[in-house]
């Protein structure tokens, strides 16, 4: 009997262990099935059912980290980031090696704009994942929001050690250095690339542009010169060199680089327009007008339907006092794009007045009255155009409209005199006398 008891006891203990293992296995299978159902409910949009399932699993097994993770996702979807973080912290305590819990937690901290907490997590994640590029960029983003630009540079340096020099990464570093007002360091990033790629004109140009944009023209010029040597047709360089010599007030050099820019197919018309406008406004002389005229006339050969080119060329003809060419060219511009009348009516009017050919205004009557519907002067001009064209009835109608919008005595006097003359041409002496008397009141 004494010998039997230990054997009996050992067998019973083994049976209990097997039973416990079976029970755990059954419980695990039950949880796995429930978790699958919870996932199905979540991804089909049945959030309430998913909540019920995942919370139920945690009642049976509080250490089921995957359920904590899914409850965090549901909370994040509802923008309840504090609750989401709480669930993720629980999940991370249960499974300390699961990096995804920390990734989600860091993302939720960013949503709460707690960038310090997010950065701390991203640092941990980067160490665990051997400086993963995506995680490093996320870390840099947090430092950007915290305005910790020095830390951003350190992160970008780590990235550079992983992936080597990259144009995009260099641009990020340059922007950060400029945000810190470290111009020399910003240029230094391109100096690194120049050492690796000494024949790439673009890097010289970018370095020069940084110095030029920060009023360090003397430091910019060696870079510009090297870029010009490597790529003389570079459009961006021509524009920058135009700007440099323009601000130096050197007309021949400014004209030279503007000419090169106009010849480049990569320089857009708005860029050319800006250059020629600045050039003419600053160098207001015969040589400047001649340069601009030659460039604009050549531009018309390449863009014969560009209304703005005609308008700017007409402005040059006006400066050269070539009034007929000026008026003709303005009219071609207005025919192509009537909206240009709003910007160029006054210089066009100067050419019409100089030629004393008021009937030129008649084809643009509708556009002018749309632009200036209550402008007495415009009605006066159009009335004069019809008067010169001997259409006195139309002239009278427009003069009377002008009178209704006029306020100044001198304007009313001039309108009354014009009406008197129009009625005289019609042979209506009564009306002519009436407007003559009225004019005397405003003389």
Secondary structure, DSSP 8 states (H G I E B T S, - for coil): -HHHHHHHHHHHHHHHHHHHHHHHHHHHHHHHHHHHHHHHHHHTT-HHHHHHHHHHHHHH-TT-HHHHHHHHHHHHHTT-HHHHHHHHHHHHHH-TT-HHHHHHHHHHHHHTT-HHHHHHHHHHHHHHTTS-HHHHHHHHHHHHHTT-HHHHHHHHHHHHHHH---HHHHHHHHHHHHHTT-HHHHHHHHHHHHHH-TT-HHHHHHHHHHHHHTT-HHHHHHHHHHHHHH-TT-HHHHHHHHHHHHHTT-HHHHHHHHHHHHH-TTS-HHHHHHHHHHHHHHS-SHHHHHHHHHHHHHHHHH-TT-HHHHHHHHHHHHHTT-HHHHHHHHHHHHHH-GGGHHHHHHHHHHHHHHHT-GGGGGGGHHHHHHH-TT-HHHHHHHHHHHHHTT-HHHHHHHHHHHHHH--SHHHHHHHHHHHHHHHHHHT-HHHHHHHHHHHHHT-
